[in-house]
Amino acid sequence: MEWWVSMPKIELHAHLNGSIRDSTLLELARVLGEKGAIVFSDVEHVIMKNDRSLGEVFKLFDLIHILTTDHKTVTRITKEVVEDFASENVVYLELRTTPKKNDSIGMSKQSYMEAVIEGLRAVTAVDIDFVPHKINTQDSLNSIAMNDACDGTRRKKTYVRLLLSIDRRETTEAAIETVKLALEMRGLGVVGIDLSGNPDVGEWNTFLPALKFAQEQGLYITLHCGEVPNRREVQPMLDFLPQRIGHAIFFEEEEWRQLKSSKIPVEICLTSNIKTESISSIDIHHFADLYNAKHPLVLCTDDAGVFSTSLSNEYKLASTAFGLGKREMFELARNGIEFIFAGDDVKQYLVGAFDSAAKKLN
Ligand code: 6MZ
């Protein structure tokens, strides 16, 4: 197994509906095609298309949501997505998704999330820990020993925590509803709030009341920030002091300075940025500058299905593009422990898992 696959990894920026296998999307499209709800041949080439502009990506999400928004399918895709990450040795996954309401099928934001939780419970390929609890030291050591086993003979364990996304198309009230749901679901592994969706849509001030409320209630917050040029947003977002930001592409000099002095960790999604042409070529990606400045960074997939990537692939890509060796990539992955939204017990477990993997690194 290649080192970028076998080494433990931490995924902190993965959208559920962006991480679906193509094979599952095609199967769902075929079924809806047979029912006459869509024309399969029209949809097939949209799903299989490889390079898309950012605008086209959001059109694709509207299509994906037509295919996936029913309780059974939400459960299925959650199970598959978690199993896919676990199979490439992701030991901690923060999965984000936008709770959806669809009266015609009796779906509320809460029932959508219950279907997600069902998906976590349905995972059989690995042991999943998603309910926060205190682990005692012996449990912790036992699980490290289990996770240690990359030989496939013992069961692996993956921690999963959930972030609820506010879509930039939503109103203030809808965003507050999502935050309230997140608070109710804290006992089921929900740890924070993400602001995402088409960056050309919506205003920062619409979401601010909900995000402030979330912050006051102690939820962790990550914002998609600077995914398109928007002078009115980047600075207020940085002033808000979220626990992390995603992308950070279109920043001015002063905003880079503010980011670096604030030490807000950045979720870097290389393939996503290149495929959407937000960045014209990998060698000018801001990863290099932030890495050299020792700014807190974590490599992530964004939408592994939509961009045909995987977290292992992102590590391989960064290693090749920026000339970083196996040990440097391992350290980069391990540093991610600091920026997770789960508690100290989970961090302690992850430190143990990385320490134990480090012994095998040669
Ligand atoms: C901003 C994105 C995104 O929530 O339905 N999403 N938002 N920028 C991106 N970069 C390409 N990729 C995904 O997953 C899909 C939703 O996540 C957000 C969009 O709101 C998209 O509809 P869920 O599980």
Residues whose N, C-alpha, C, O or C-beta is under 5 A from the ligand:
A	BS01	6MZ	H15 L16 N17 G18 F61 R96 T97 T98 S165 D167 S196 G197 N198 H224 D303
